[in-house]
Amino acid sequence: MADKYGGSALWETYHRTRITVDASRDLSGFRSGDVNFKLGLWDPGTNGVRYLKSLIYNLAERLDEADWARLHRIRNRRTGRPIEVRTHGEPVCMDYLQAVLELGFMSRHVVLDGAAVLEVGAGFGRTCHAVLANHDVAEYCIVDLDNSLELARAYLRQALDDEDFMKVRLMRAADLEQALGESRFDLCVNIDSFAEMDPDIVRDYLRFIAGHCRHLYVKNPVGKYFDPSLDGHAGGRELVAMALSTGLLRDVIDIHDSDAVREQSTAFVSAYRPAPGWARIADAWAPPWSYYWQALYRADTDE
């Protein structure tokens, strides 16, 4: 007779392969291994998309009404088949979740309608797309390296309508001073690229911003990390060494310690101030990543 309250064939398999007789004999690491990956967590090594979708879903649930309105106005944001969830009747991906949060932070302090905007390092163009969908800017100029610039051009050509695309100016980084030497911008944006440039190049950009822009919004890591458990250093030692050498903030910290991140944020605010005459208008943690900070500065104002 079968055990009335016995385990299923599935759980008999788990007892043979994961929660074995030996599992209770050594508790030293069971909560970050196969035993607890069955009992309490999904294995992050094989469930990355599941965790990413959970993160997207939970972050989306925290958006306020204004954030949802910003997101809804961004048409064609599914270009490129992003990893996404559906909530509040909207498809939502991590790229545009971050974009609406960044835009909300910027728009609280800078008038974007009618503004001339410069973005240094635009990735595929999500910030440009989000800004143009929500504000009637006069001009949006993107400065980037050649291959990245072509990706942004191709993406924005598909994502934007003709009227908005006409407002976009795409500029090679090598041509910056010659092409924009006489230009003035109401806002410069840098998201997640100053930290990946050589330090002298970042300083050159900050000097250019100080002479040509009225405001700067920057969102980047507060420091570096050296933790193989996060990605197995899949890119190899040489790539890790290069990553540790870039940017202005190269202190290695525990990026999942909120006290360490907040302490380092003081250095962040200081490092990205374009010039002594620039005032920090606002700064804050930049969700969802634990070690990212954001700050907005304005020229010619004393704190």
Disulfide bonds with the S-S distance in Angstrom:
none
